[in-house]
Amino acid sequence: MKDLNEAFVHLNVGLPDDVERLKAAGYYKEAMARIDEYLAEDWTETQNSPRSQGLEMPEYEQPANPVPHGVDALRDALLVQKEIMCRLPQEYCWNEAQAVARMQGLVRDFTVEEFRQLVHEGRVDWRFVEGEKHYLDRFAETLIATHADLAARQLDPPAPATLARERRRRIHDQMEREGQASARITLKTSVGMSDEAFAAALAKAKAEGRESVHVRAWLPVPAECLAQSEIELQSFTEQPGRIADANAPQRTVCWEADLTENRRFGVQYRYKTTAVYADPLDFVPAPEQPTFDTEEQAPHIVFTPYLRALAAQLTEGITDPAEKAKRIYDYVTLNVRYHYQPAYFVQECLPDRCARNRRGDCGIMALTFITLCRLVGIPARWQSGLSVSPTGVGCHDWAMFYIAPKGWMYADCSFGASMARQGEEELRRHYFGSLDTGRMVANRAFEAPFDPPMYGFRSDPYDNQSGECEVDGVGLYGDALDTRKELVDFEDL
């Protein structure tokens, strides 16, 4: 069975001109119908042959068309683009009137004119959907998180995040003083399908003569890595069919079951996390540096002309690899605004778009740092999972980079950019080289398959922070996929 997620490697092949224009205008239904026609086309019949001209086929043997069904890479790109266009309307779900009403329900005295000015300034992400501007589902959260004036006018403001900042300062001071800090963390996570999605899947199964739906589910769990030890998978809602190796690129627990009633799949685990302090500018780099993890990795870690020009400008006249990495870190943390994103599934060439638009979330900032580092010969790779504190847990991504003789170090550009906005320069510098104790690492590679693989399109084909679910061979996403995370215990050591 083909793993549909492998088709993403050909995403950058692009689209036929007519489909590209339809997609840009947001006419997704028409574009998807045109893709179906392209995929069904027999080039032997439609291209240069007598039959394509309405003539009788000659009696002599016709030459064999070497690509009778088109170029395989383009077919993969068309399959992915069709699924992207199927999902885009869910990501961009507000028209202007709805978006303004949403903001007026959150921010005092918010006006239509204010909204239009924010759109004009590029602060609100939008796309055409069936020819009309629609705005990103989480646009309001972005505006309130990144605009102090809007945050100050919230009708129901949250409590100040002073405790989190104080904790970061305390952990930084301990790491600088003692060289490291550790914590023991216990988490409980689960994945399943919404009741509505299950009811629809079961009705479809019964219409096909089946009494159950076949479900496969994956949850991320801690992987063996430099920062994690004493990993214990303490309990499961039911025995999993497969627990991936501790050093898997994207480590998961997998269940498989035939369900007549909806149920969730869950795990509780405990691990020790250790954050080691590192200052990349505090040692002399070796004259010879390694070349692993410096290659392109389509469709996102790609050396585009714009990124090549940017990398050259950032590192002009610099030979020290640590100084190069610092320049790249400074570029991202001082220039890229935090911006909630549509699902990575529906996006293309993330680092190039981030560098052009100067906005992104934690993963996009990490990918931009990784790509620019690789461009200038610095090994860099992905790491992700969860960000955990004594008060909660959420998804998070960051980067690693390698400079001999020190070895692997970290760059959390998202946290660094947050510290820059708050005027915390010492903490911004901390996240160039070091992390903190609030991490759960499940993924050490971007765009890696699960073990066992998921064959339907994943909710996120590149990363796995919350879990995935496949029902009768079809991957779930959006409201149909229900994932949960709960902090059980956080103990500073």
NUKOLMI-442450 format. One line per field, with one value per residue (C-alpha): residue number from 1; residue in three letters; z, x, y. Coordinates in steps of 0.25 Angstrom, whole numbers, plus 2048, in hexadecimal, padded with zeros to 3 digits. Example, Ala and Ser with C-alpha at 12.3 -4.5 7.8 and 13.67 -1.06 7.14 Angstrom:
<nodes>
num [1|2]
residuo [Ala|Ser]
z [81F|81D]
x [831|837]
y [7EE|7FC]
</nodes>
This chain:
<nodes>
num [1|2|3|4|5|6|7|8|9|10|11|12|13|14|15|16|17|18|19|20|21|22|23|24|25|26|27|28|29|30|31|32|33|34|35|36|37|38|39|40|41|42|43|44|45|46|47|48|49|50|51|52|53|54|55|56|57|58|59|60|61|62|63|64|65|66|67|68|69|70|71|72|73|74|75|76|77|78|79|80|81|82|83|84|85|86|87|88|89|90|91|92|93|94|95|96|97|98|99|100|101|102|103|104|105|106|107|108|109|110|111|112|113|114|115|116|117|118|119|120|121|122|123|124|125|126|127|128|129|130|131|132|133|134|135|136|137|138|139|140|141|142|143|144|145|146|147|148|149|150|151|152|153|154|155|156|157|158|159|160|161|162|163|164|165|166|167|168|169|170|171|172|173|174|175|176|177|178|179|180|181|182|183|184|185|186|187|188|189|190|191|192|193|194|195|196|197|198|199|200|201|202|203|204|205|206|207|208|209|210|211|212|213|214|215|216|217|218|219|220|221|222|223|224|225|226|227|228|229|230|231|232|233|234|235|236|237|238|239|240|241|242|243|244|245|246|247|248|249|250|251|252|253|254|255|256|257|258|259|260|261|262|263|264|265|266|267|268|269|270|271|272|273|274|275|276|277|278|279|280|281|282|283|284|285|286|287|288|289|290|291|292|293|294|295|296|297|298|299|300|301|302|303|304|305|306|307|308|309|310|311|312|313|314|315|316|317|318|319|320|321|322|323|324|325|326|327|328|329|330|331|332|333|334|335|336|337|338|339|340|341|342|343|344|345|346|347|348|349|350|351|352|353|354|355|356|357|358|359|360|361|362|363|364|365|366|367|368|369|370|371|372|373|374|375|376|377|378|379|380|381|382|383|384|385|386|387|388|389|390|391|392|393|394|395|396|397|398|399|400|401|402|403|404|405|406|407|408|409|410|411|412|413|414|415|416|417|418|419|420|421|422|423|424|425|426|427|428|429|430|431|432|433|434|435|436|437|438|439|440|441|442|443|444|445|446|447|448|449|450|451|452|453|454|455|456|457|458|459|460|461|462|463|464|465|466|467|468|469|470|471|472|473|474|475|476|477|478|479|480|481|482|483|484|485|486|487|488|489|490|491|492|493]
residuo [Met|Lys|Asp|Leu|Asn|Glu|Ala|Phe|Val|His|Leu|Asn|Val|Gly|Leu|Pro|Asp|Asp|Val|Glu|Arg|Leu|Lys|Ala|Ala|Gly|Tyr|Tyr|Lys|Glu|Ala|Met|Ala|Arg|Ile|Asp|Glu|Tyr|Leu|Ala|Glu|Asp|Trp|Thr|Glu|Thr|Gln|Asn|Ser|Pro|Arg|Ser|Gln|Gly|Leu|Glu|Met|Pro|Glu|Tyr|Glu|Gln|Pro|Ala|Asn|Pro|Val|Pro|His|Gly|Val|Asp|Ala|Leu|Arg|Asp|Ala|Leu|Leu|Val|Gln|Lys|Glu|Ile|Met|Cys|Arg|Leu|Pro|Gln|Glu|Tyr|Cys|Trp|Asn|Glu|Ala|Gln|Ala|Val|Ala|Arg|Met|Gln|Gly|Leu|Val|Arg|Asp|Phe|Thr|Val|Glu|Glu|Phe|Arg|Gln|Leu|Val|His|Glu|Gly|Arg|Val|Asp|Trp|Arg|Phe|Val|Glu|Gly|Glu|Lys|His|Tyr|Leu|Asp|Arg|Phe|Ala|Glu|Thr|Leu|Ile|Ala|Thr|His|Ala|Asp|Leu|Ala|Ala|Arg|Gln|Leu|Asp|Pro|Pro|Ala|Pro|Ala|Thr|Leu|Ala|Arg|Glu|Arg|Arg|Arg|Arg|Ile|His|Asp|Gln|Met|Glu|Arg|Glu|Gly|Gln|Ala|Ser|Ala|Arg|Ile|Thr|Leu|Lys|Thr|Ser|Val|Gly|Met|Ser|Asp|Glu|Ala|Phe|Ala|Ala|Ala|Leu|Ala|Lys|Ala|Lys|Ala|Glu|Gly|Arg|Glu|Ser|Val|His|Val|Arg|Ala|Trp|Leu|Pro|Val|Pro|Ala|Glu|Cys|Leu|Ala|Gln|Ser|Glu|Ile|Glu|Leu|Gln|Ser|Phe|Thr|Glu|Gln|Pro|Gly|Arg|Ile|Ala|Asp|Ala|Asn|Ala|Pro|Gln|Arg|Thr|Val|Cys|Trp|Glu|Ala|Asp|Leu|Thr|Glu|Asn|Arg|Arg|Phe|Gly|Val|Gln|Tyr|Arg|Tyr|Lys|Thr|Thr|Ala|Val|Tyr|Ala|Asp|Pro|Leu|Asp|Phe|Val|Pro|Ala|Pro|Glu|Gln|Pro|Thr|Phe|Asp|Thr|Glu|Glu|Gln|Ala|Pro|His|Ile|Val|Phe|Thr|Pro|Tyr|Leu|Arg|Ala|Leu|Ala|Ala|Gln|Leu|Thr|Glu|Gly|Ile|Thr|Asp|Pro|Ala|Glu|Lys|Ala|Lys|Arg|Ile|Tyr|Asp|Tyr|Val|Thr|Leu|Asn|Val|Arg|Tyr|His|Tyr|Gln|Pro|Ala|Tyr|Phe|Val|Gln|Glu|Cys|Leu|Pro|Asp|Arg|Cys|Ala|Arg|Asn|Arg|Arg|Gly|Asp|Cys|Gly|Ile|Met|Ala|Leu|Thr|Phe|Ile|Thr|Leu|Cys|Arg|Leu|Val|Gly|Ile|Pro|Ala|Arg|Trp|Gln|Ser|Gly|Leu|Ser|Val|Ser|Pro|Thr|Gly|Val|Gly|Cys|His|Asp|Trp|Ala|Met|Phe|Tyr|Ile|Ala|Pro|Lys|Gly|Trp|Met|Tyr|Ala|Asp|Cys|Ser|Phe|Gly|Ala|Ser|Met|Ala|Arg|Gln|Gly|Glu|Glu|Glu|Leu|Arg|Arg|His|Tyr|Phe|Gly|Ser|Leu|Asp|Thr|Gly|Arg|Met|Val|Ala|Asn|Arg|Ala|Phe|Glu|Ala|Pro|Phe|Asp|Pro|Pro|Met|Tyr|Gly|Phe|Arg|Ser|Asp|Pro|Tyr|Asp|Asn|Gln|Ser|Gly|Glu|Cys|Glu|Val|Asp|Gly|Val|Gly|Leu|Tyr|Gly|Asp|Ala|Leu|Asp|Thr|Arg|Lys|Glu|Leu|Val|Asp|Phe|Glu|Asp|Leu]
z [800|7FC|807|802|80B|802|7F7|7FE|7FA|7EC|7F1|7EB|7DD|7DC|7D4|7C6|7C3|7C3|7D0|7D6|7D2|7D8|7E5|7E6|7E4|7EE|7E5|7EB|7E7|7D8|7DA|7E1|7D5|7CB|7D3|7D2|7C3|7C2|7CB|7C2|7B5|7AB|7A4|799|796|798|793|786|77F|774|77D|784|776|774|76A|769|76F|764|763|766|775|77C|784|793|79B|7A6|7B0|7AC|7B9|7BB|7C3|7D1|7D9|7D3|7D6|7E5|7E5|7E0|7EA|7F5|7F0|7EF|7FD|801|7FA|800|80E|80B|80D|81C|81E|819|81E|821|817|81B|822|82A|82D|832|83B|841|844|84A|853|859|858|85D|852|846|839|82A|827|831|82B|81D|821|828|81B|813|81C|81A|828|825|81C|811|804|7FA|7FC|7F0|7EC|7F9|804|810|81C|824|82F|83A|835|841|84A|842|843|852|854|84C|84E|85B|859|855|861|86A|865|867|86D|875|876|87C|888|885|881|88B|892|885|883|891|890|883|88A|896|88D|884|891|896|889|888|896|897|888|887|88D|88D|890|890|889|888|87C|878|869|861|852|84C|842|846|848|83C|833|839|837|828|826|82C|824|817|81C|81E|810|80B|813|81E|82D|832|82E|82D|835|836|840|843|84F|851|85D|862|85A|85E|85C|863|86B|870|879|882|878|87E|876|882|87D|871|86F|868|864|857|84B|849|851|848|84C|856|84C|840|839|83C|848|84A|851|847|849|83F|841|83B|842|844|84E|84F|859|85B|85B|866|86D|87A|87A|883|880|885|87C|87E|878|876|875|869|863|854|855|861|859|84D|842|83B|82E|827|829|825|819|81E|81F|815|80A|804|808|7FF|7FF|80A|80D|800|7FC|7F4|7ED|7F7|803|7FC|7FB|809|80F|807|80C|81A|81A|811|816|822|822|831|830|83E|839|82D|835|83E|833|82E|83C|83D|82F|833|841|83E|831|831|838|83F|837|839|82D|824|825|81F|815|80D|80C|802|804|812|814|808|80B|819|815|80B|814|821|829|82E|839|841|837|82B|832|835|827|822|82C|827|818|81A|822|818|80D|813|817|825|829|82E|831|836|844|84A|853|85F|867|876|882|890|88B|87E|871|862|855|851|847|847|840|843|83C|83D|83E|841|84B|854|84C|84C|852|851|84B|850|847|84B|85A|856|84E|859|863|858|859|868|868|86F|868|871|86F|860|860|869|85E|855|85A|865|868|875|87E|878|86C|867|85B|852|844|840|831|828|81E|823|822|82E|833|82E|823|821|813|812|812|820|827|827|81D|822|831|83D|84A|84D|846|839|836|829|827|81C|816|816|81F|828|82A|82F|838|835|83C|84C|853|862|86B|87A|883|88F|896|895|89F|89E|8A2]
x [800|805|808|802|80A|816|810|814|822|81D|814|81E|81C|810|803|7FE|7FC|7EC|7EC|7F6|7ED|7E1|7E8|7ED|7DF|7D9|7D1|7D4|7C9|7CB|7DA|7D8|7CF|7DA|7E4|7DB|7DB|7EA|7EC|7E2|7E8|7EF|7FA|7FA|7EC|7ED|7FB|802|7FB|7F2|7E6|7E8|7E5|7D9|7E0|7DF|7EB|7F5|7F7|806|80A|80A|816|814|812|81D|813|805|7FF|808|814|814|819|80E|804|809|808|7FA|7F6|7FB|7F6|7E8|7E8|7EE|7E3|7D9|7DE|7E1|7D2|7D2|7DF|7DA|7CC|7C8|7C3|7C5|7B8|7BA|7C9|7C5|7BA|7C4|7CD|7C2|7BE|7CD|7D2|7CB|7C7|7CC|7C8|7C7|7D1|7DB|7DA|7DC|7E9|7EE|7EC|7F3|7FF|800|7FC|7F0|7F2|7E8|7E5|7DA|7D0|7C6|7CB|7C8|7D3|7D2|7DB|7E3|7DB|7E5|7E7|7E1|7EB|7F7|7F2|7F0|7FD|805|7FF|800|7F5|7EB|7EF|7ED|7DE|7DA|7CD|7D1|7E0|7E8|7F1|7FF|80A|814|816|81A|824|82A|82B|833|83C|83E|841|84B|852|853|858|863|867|867|868|85A|84C|843|835|82C|81F|813|809|7FC|7F8|7ED|7E8|7DB|7D0|7C4|7B7|7B2|7BD|7BB|7AC|7AF|7B9|7B1|7A5|7AE|7B3|7A5|7A1|7AC|7A8|7B2|7AE|7BA|7C5|7D3|7DC|7EB|7F0|7FE|802|810|818|826|832|840|849|853|849|840|842|83B|82F|824|817|80F|801|7F8|7E9|7EB|7F7|7FD|800|80E|817|822|831|835|83E|834|834|826|823|814|80B|802|7F4|7EB|7DD|7CF|7C5|7B6|7B6|7BF|7CB|7D8|7E6|7F0|7FD|803|812|81D|82B|837|83B|849|84C|85B|860|868|86D|871|87A|882|88C|895|88E|897|89D|896|887|87E|874|869|85B|85F|857|849|83D|831|827|82A|839|83D|848|83F|846|840|845|853|853|84F|859|864|861|860|86D|875|884|881|889|886|87B|876|875|86E|863|862|85F|854|84E|84E|848|83C|83A|83B|833|829|81C|814|808|7FE|7FF|7F5|7F9|806|7FF|7F9|806|812|821|81F|82D|82D|81F|824|830|828|81B|823|818|817|815|81F|821|822|82C|834|833|838|844|847|847|84F|859|85A|85C|869|86E|86A|863|855|849|83B|836|828|81E|818|81B|818|817|811|805|802|806|806|80C|81A|825|834|841|84F|85C|86A|877|884|88A|87E|873|864|85E|850|849|83B|838|829|82D|838|82F|825|831|835|826|827|835|83B|848|84F|844|844|853|850|848|854|85B|852|844|83D|837|829|82B|825|82D|825|82B|839|836|82D|824|827|81E|817|81B|811|80F|802|7FD|7F2|7F5|7F9|7F4|802|80B|818|817|80F|80D|7FE|7FB|7F5|7E9|7E5|7D7|7D5|7E2|7DE|7E6|7DE|7E1|7DA|7CE|7CD|7DA|7DA|7E7|7E9|7F5|7F6|801|801|80D|819|825|831|83D]
y [800|80E|818|824|82D|829|831|83E|83D|842|84D|858|852|85C|85C|85D|86C|86B|864|86E|879|873|870|87E|884|87A|872|865|85C|85F|85E|850|84C|850|848|83B|83D|83E|832|82A|82F|825|82C|822|826|835|839|837|82B|829|826|834|83A|832|829|81A|813|80E|7FF|7FF|7FE|80B|810|80E|81B|81B|822|81E|823|82F|832|82A|836|83F|835|835|844|844|83A|842|84F|84A|846|854|85A|851|856|865|86A|864|86C|879|879|887|892|8A0|8A2|896|89A|8A7|8A2|898|8A3|8AC|8A0|8A0|8AF|8BB|8C6|8BE|8C3|8BF|8CA|8C4|8B6|8BB|8C3|8B6|8AE|8B9|8B9|8A9|8A6|89D|891|88F|887|887|87D|87B|889|890|894|88B|88C|882|87B|880|88E|894|88C|891|8A0|8A0|898|8A2|8B0|8B6|8C0|8B5|8AC|8B8|8BA|8AB|8AA|89D|89F|893|893|899|88F|895|887|880|88B|88B|87C|87D|887|87D|871|87A|87E|870|86B|876|874|864|860|85A|858|84C|848|83C|83D|834|836|830|831|82B|82A|827|82B|835|82E|835|82F|821|822|825|81B|810|814|813|805|800|805|7FC|7F0|7F1|7F2|7F9|804|800|80A|80C|816|81C|824|82B|826|82A|826|823|82F|838|83F|833|827|81E|81D|815|811|80F|80B|80A|80B|7FE|7F6|7FC|7F4|7FB|803|80A|808|812|819|81A|827|829|820|81B|811|80B|804|7FD|7F9|7F6|7FF|7FE|809|815|815|81C|817|81C|81B|820|822|827|82C|834|840|847|855|857|865|869|876|873|87F|87A|871|870|869|85E|862|856|855|849|849|840|846|851|84C|851|849|84C|851|85B|85B|860|86A|874|880|88A|881|880|88F|891|887|88E|89B|897|890|898|89A|890|883|87E|874|878|887|883|87B|887|890|887|886|895|897|88D|892|8A1|8A1|896|899|88E|88A|87F|876|86E|85F|85C|852|85E|866|866|869|86E|874|87C|882|885|88C|894|897|898|890|882|879|871|866|870|878|86B|866|874|873|865|868|875|86D|862|86C|871|863|862|854|857|84E|84E|84B|84C|847|84E|85A|857|860|85E|865|85E|857|85B|858|85D|85C|861|85E|858|85C|856|85C|854|852|856|84D|84F|85B|861|86D|870|87C|87D|87F|888|891|891|896|8A1|8A6|8A7|8AE|8A1|8A1|898|88E|890|88C|880|879|87A|86E|869|865|864|858|859|850|842|83E|834|838|839|83A|843|83B|82D|821|81A|80C|806|810|817|815|820|82E|833|83F|844|83C|843|842|83B|843|83E|831|82C|823|81B|816|80B|810|81F|829|832|841|84D|84C|83D|83A|83C|83C|83F|842|843|846|83C|840|84A|848|851|849]
</nodes>
